[in-house]
């Protein structure tokens, strides 16, 4: 029977046997792809934890996020991994762009008092002034 299949679809007999073996083992004609490389350290749990961390501390630095992951999940990751993760999540920001936008907004507000430009009632994060997550 495999020889007849090979002649009908014009392929080698080894191809027919390989496809039959894959169907028997995996349920499909193709075997599943093997994974290459090192498994990622950032699991979905760590990813959701970091998303929550950056929602709570939007101005946190990469090294603070690394310490958070080490404290909460006991996993050592490189700060560059945090950068790649932030880029993947579209959570990156350019501080200079924000500063430029603030300067442009100040320039557009002619005639208003300087003390009315800033209306913050405390730090942006839950941390006190000068305190970081690392402390």
C-alpha positions as CSV (number, residue, x, y, z in Angstrom):
1,X,0.0,0.0,0.0
2,X,2.7,2.6,0.8
3,X,4.4,1.9,-2.5
4,X,1.1,2.5,-4.3
5,X,0.7,5.8,-2.4
6,X,4.3,6.8,-3.3
7,X,3.7,6.1,-7.0
8,X,0.4,8.0,-7.0
9,X,1.6,11.2,-5.5
10,X,5.1,10.9,-7.1
11,X,7.3,10.9,-3.9
12,X,9.7,8.5,-2.4
13,X,8.7,5.6,-0.3
14,X,10.7,7.0,2.7
15,X,8.4,10.1,2.5
16,X,5.3,8.0,2.8
17,X,6.7,6.1,5.8
18,X,7.8,9.3,7.5
19,X,4.3,10.8,7.1
20,X,2.7,7.7,8.4
21,X,5.0,7.7,11.4
22,X,4.2,11.4,12.1
23,X,0.5,10.7,11.9
24,X,0.8,7.8,14.2
25,X,3.0,9.7,16.8
26,X,1.7,13.3,16.6
27,X,-1.7,13.1,14.8
28,X,-0.5,15.3,11.9
29,X,1.6,14.8,8.8
30,X,4.3,17.1,10.2
31,X,6.2,16.7,13.4
32,X,6.0,19.6,15.9
33,X,8.8,22.1,15.6
34,X,11.6,21.6,18.1
35,X,12.5,24.7,20.2
36,X,15.9,26.2,19.9
37,X,17.9,28.2,22.5
38,X,17.4,28.9,26.1
39,X,14.0,29.0,27.7
40,X,13.0,32.6,28.6
41,X,13.3,33.6,32.2
42,X,10.4,36.0,32.0
43,X,7.3,33.8,32.4
44,X,3.7,35.0,31.9
45,X,3.5,35.4,35.7
46,X,6.6,37.7,35.8
47,X,5.2,39.6,32.8
48,X,1.9,40.4,34.5
49,X,3.8,41.2,37.7
50,X,6.0,43.7,35.9
51,X,3.0,45.3,34.2
52,X,1.4,45.8,37.6
53,X,4.7,47.1,38.9
54,X,5.0,49.7,36.2
55,X,1.4,50.8,36.7
56,X,2.1,51.3,40.3
57,X,5.5,52.9,39.8
58,X,5.5,54.5,36.3
59,X,8.8,56.4,36.8
60,X,10.7,53.3,38.1
61,X,14.1,52.6,36.7
62,X,15.2,49.3,35.1
63,X,17.3,48.4,38.1
64,X,14.3,48.8,40.4
65,X,12.3,46.5,38.2
66,X,15.2,44.0,38.3
67,X,15.1,44.1,42.1
68,X,11.3,43.7,42.1
69,X,11.5,40.6,40.0
70,X,14.3,39.2,42.3
71,X,12.2,40.0,45.4
72,X,8.9,38.7,44.1
73,X,9.8,35.8,41.9
74,X,13.4,35.0,42.9
75,X,14.6,35.2,39.3
76,X,17.8,37.1,38.2
77,X,17.3,39.0,35.0
78,X,19.5,41.6,33.2
79,X,18.3,45.2,33.0
80,X,18.5,45.0,29.2
81,X,15.8,42.3,29.4
82,X,13.6,44.9,31.1
83,X,14.2,47.3,28.3
84,X,13.3,44.7,25.7
85,X,10.2,43.8,27.6
86,X,9.1,47.4,27.9
87,X,9.6,47.9,24.2
88,X,7.6,44.7,23.5
89,X,4.7,46.0,25.7
90,X,4.9,49.5,24.2
91,X,5.6,50.9,27.6
92,X,8.8,52.8,26.7
93,X,8.9,56.5,27.0
94,X,11.3,59.2,26.0
95,X,11.9,61.6,28.8
96,X,13.3,64.3,26.5
97,X,10.2,64.2,24.4
98,X,8.1,64.7,27.5
99,X,10.3,67.6,28.7
100,X,10.1,69.2,25.2
101,X,6.3,68.8,25.3
102,X,6.1,70.5,28.7
103,X,8.3,73.4,27.5
104,X,6.1,73.8,24.5
105,X,3.0,73.8,26.7
106,X,4.6,76.4,28.9
107,X,5.4,78.6,25.9
108,X,1.8,78.3,24.7
109,X,0.5,79.5,28.1
110,X,1.3,83.2,27.8
111,X,0.2,85.5,30.6
112,X,-0.5,82.8,33.2
113,X,1.2,82.7,36.6
114,X,4.1,80.3,37.0
115,X,2.7,78.8,40.1
116,X,-0.4,77.7,38.3
117,X,1.6,75.6,35.8
118,X,2.3,72.7,38.3
119,X,-0.5,71.3,40.2
120,X,1.0,68.2,41.8
121,X,-0.1,67.3,45.3
122,X,2.8,65.0,46.0
123,X,5.1,62.6,44.2
124,X,3.9,60.7,41.1
125,X,4.6,57.3,42.7
126,X,3.5,56.2,46.2
127,X,7.1,56.6,47.2
128,X,8.2,59.6,49.2
129,X,10.5,62.3,47.6
130,X,14.0,61.0,47.1
131,X,13.0,57.4,48.0
132,X,13.3,54.6,45.4
133,X,12.0,51.1,45.3
134,X,15.5,49.8,46.1
135,X,15.5,51.3,49.6
